[in-house]
């Protein structure tokens, strides 16, 4: 009896803001000394409160002209919710597969975002599930008569529809995932396709949670072997 196994490895990337410091700035057109002068900036707390302060500058406000914007005197968009992104696991092992017997596994995503702008999480695969000898499990096209695409989910319930795909449920997920039977194929980054959004919001939020359900199904003619791919899942905040 031939043996077919599948493994998915996840790479997560978190884009966030780095620390900035007050410095002297100058060019041939200007010179700014001590770009930020704070005599009492700090985070304060006790058992009953949390307070973040900025003191010391004379002119509070946003000032702009052609070529520059200065936000001075107080804390613009100071977030009390740091941007974080957590996955419940970094690999998915589907184990041994048998024809016309779909196998699923789940990845829980957790996002906290307190910036004034939006956040988004995108996903894509680095090629189809594939063996070292280049046999592959195709990306799902969902059930016959209800074709899905990388950006539009559709019904995938038939055990005779082969492929690999995913469903999203929970907070901030795209609306085309109408219920747990709706799936998409992953965008194939190795084929030049762009990653697609799987979570997004324009609002601040803490512990926004979604579940990505991965599903694989093979037919009787699938060659034996160990199949693998890599998923790129990228979280990006805006400020």
C-alpha positions in Angstrom: 0.0 0.0 0.0 1.4 3.4 -1.0 2.0 6.0 1.7 1.2 9.7 1.2 2.0 12.3 3.9 1.8 16.0 3.9 3.5 18.7 6.1 3.1 22.5 6.0 5.7 24.8 7.6 4.7 28.3 8.5 6.9 31.4 8.3 5.5 34.4 10.2 6.7 38.0 9.8 5.7 40.9 12.1 6.3 44.4 10.8 6.2 46.9 13.7 7.6 50.2 14.8 11.1 50.5 16.1 12.2 52.8 18.9 13.1 56.4 18.0 15.2 58.9 19.9 15.6 62.7 20.0 18.6 63.8 17.9 20.1 66.9 16.4 19.0 67.2 12.8 20.4 69.4 10.1 20.9 69.9 6.3 21.8 72.7 4.1 18.3 74.2 4.6 17.7 73.8 8.3 19.0 72.8 11.8 16.9 71.4 14.6 18.6 70.9 17.9 17.2 68.6 20.5 14.3 67.4 18.3 12.3 66.5 21.3 12.7 68.3 24.7 10.7 66.5 27.4 11.2 67.4 31.1 8.6 65.0 32.5 7.7 62.3 30.0 7.1 58.9 31.5 4.6 56.1 32.1 3.0 56.3 35.6 0.9 53.7 37.3 -0.6 52.5 40.6 -3.1 49.9 41.6 -5.9 52.2 40.3 -4.6 53.9 37.1 -2.2 54.0 34.2 -1.0 57.4 33.0 1.3 58.3 30.2 2.6 61.9 30.0 4.6 64.3 27.9 5.7 67.7 29.2 8.0 70.5 28.3 7.4 71.7 24.8 5.8 75.2 24.2 3.9 74.7 21.0 1.5 71.7 20.9 0.1 70.8 17.5 0.7 69.6 14.0 2.7 71.9 11.8 3.4 71.2 8.1 4.8 72.8 5.0 6.0 71.5 1.7 8.6 68.9 2.6 7.9 68.3 6.3 5.3 67.6 9.0 6.0 68.2 12.7 3.8 66.8 15.4 5.0 68.5 18.5 4.2 69.1 22.2 2.2 66.1 23.1 1.8 62.4 22.2 0.3 61.9 18.8 -1.2 58.4 18.5 0.3 57.1 21.6 -1.0 53.5 21.8 -1.7 51.7 25.0 -2.1 48.5 23.0 1.2 47.3 21.5 1.0 45.6 18.1 1.4 41.9 18.6 0.8 38.8 16.4 0.7 35.2 17.6 0.2 31.9 15.9 -0.8 28.8 17.8 1.6 26.6 15.9 4.4 26.9 13.3 3.9 23.6 11.4 1.0 21.4 10.5 1.5 17.7 9.9 -1.5 16.1 8.2 0.0 12.6 8.7 -0.8 9.8 6.3 -3.4 10.6 3.7 -5.9 8.2 2.0 -7.9 8.9 -1.2 -11.3 10.7 -0.9 -10.7 11.2 2.9 -10.2 14.9 3.5 -7.9 15.9 6.5 -8.0 19.2 8.3 -6.0 21.0 10.9 -6.2 24.5 12.4 -4.0 27.5 13.2 -5.3 30.1 15.6 -4.2 33.7 14.9 -4.2 36.4 17.6 -3.7 40.1 16.8 -3.6 43.1 19.1 -3.4 46.5 17.4 -3.7 49.9 19.0 -2.4 52.2 16.3 -4.6 54.9 14.6 -4.4 53.1 11.3 -5.4 49.7 10.1 -3.7 46.4 10.4 -3.7 43.4 8.0 -2.5 39.8 7.9 -1.7 38.3 4.5 -0.9 34.8 3.5 0.6 32.9 0.5 2.3 29.6 -0.2 5.8 29.0 -1.6 4.5 26.6 -4.2 2.0 23.7 -4.1 2.4 20.7 -1.7 5.2 18.9 -3.5 7.6 15.9 -3.1 11.4 16.0 -3.8 10.6 14.2 -7.1 8.3 17.0 -8.0 4.9 15.2 -7.6 2.3 17.7 -6.4 -1.1 18.0 -4.8 -2.9 20.8 -6.6 -4.4 23.8 -5.0 -8.1 23.4 -4.5 -10.6 24.8 -7.0 -13.5 23.8 -4.6 -16.5 21.7 -5.7 -17.5 21.4 -9.3 -19.8 24.2 -10.2 -18.7 26.4 -7.3 -15.2 27.4 -8.3 -13.1 29.3 -5.8 -10.1 31.6 -6.4 -7.2 33.1 -4.3 -9.4 36.0 -3.4 -12.9 34.5 -3.5 -14.0 31.5 -1.3 -16.6 29.0 -2.3 -18.1 25.7 -1.2 -15.7 22.7 -0.9 -17.5 19.7 0.6 -17.2 16.9 -2.0 -14.8 14.1 -1.0 -14.1 13.7 -4.8 -12.7 17.2 -5.1 -8.9 17.0 -4.6 -6.6 19.8 -3.5 -5.2 21.9 -0.7 -6.9 25.1 0.6 -8.0 27.0 3.7 -11.0 28.5 5.5 -11.1 31.5 7.8 -13.4 32.1 10.7 -13.5 34.5 13.7 -12.7 38.2 14.0 -11.8 40.5 11.1 -11.8 37.8 8.4 -12.9 38.4 4.8 -16.7 38.3 4.2 -16.4 35.7 1.4 -15.8 33.0 4.0 -19.6 32.7 4.6 -19.3 29.6 6.8 -17.0 26.6 7.5 -17.7 25.0 4.1 -16.2 27.9 2.1 -12.5 27.6 1.1 -9.9 29.4 -1.0 -6.7 28.1 -2.5 -3.5 29.9 -1.3 -1.9 32.5 -3.6 1.2 30.8 -5.1 4.2 33.2 -4.4 6.5 31.0 -6.5 4.3 31.7 -9.5 4.4 35.4 -9.0 1.0 35.7 -7.4 0.5 38.3 -4.6 -0.3 37.3 -1.0 -3.9 37.9 -0.1 -5.5 39.4 3.1 -6.9 36.9 5.6 -7.4 39.3 8.5 -7.8 43.1 8.6 -9.4 45.9 10.5 -9.4 49.7 10.5 -10.2 49.8 14.3 -8.0 49.3 17.4 -8.5 46.1 19.2 -7.0 43.7 21.7 -6.8 39.9 21.2 -8.6 39.7 17.9 -8.8 36.0 17.2 -9.4 34.0 14.0 -8.9 30.4 13.0 -7.3 29.3 9.7 -8.5 25.7 8.9 -6.2 24.0 6.4 -7.7 21.1 4.4 -6.1 18.6 2.0 -7.7 15.9 -0.1 -6.2 13.5 -2.6 -7.6 11.1 -5.3 -6.7 7.4 -5.9 -4.1 8.3 -8.5 -2.0 10.5 -6.2 1.6 9.2 -6.2 3.1 8.1 -2.9 5.5 10.4 -1.2 6.1 13.0 1.5 4.6 16.4 0.4 5.6 19.7 1.8 5.1 23.5 1.3 5.8 26.7 3.2 3.2 29.3 4.1 4.2 33.0 4.4 1.9 34.7 6.9 2.7 38.4 7.4 1.2 40.8 9.9 1.5 44.6 9.2 0.2 47.5 11.3 -0.4 51.1 10.2 0.2 54.2 12.3 
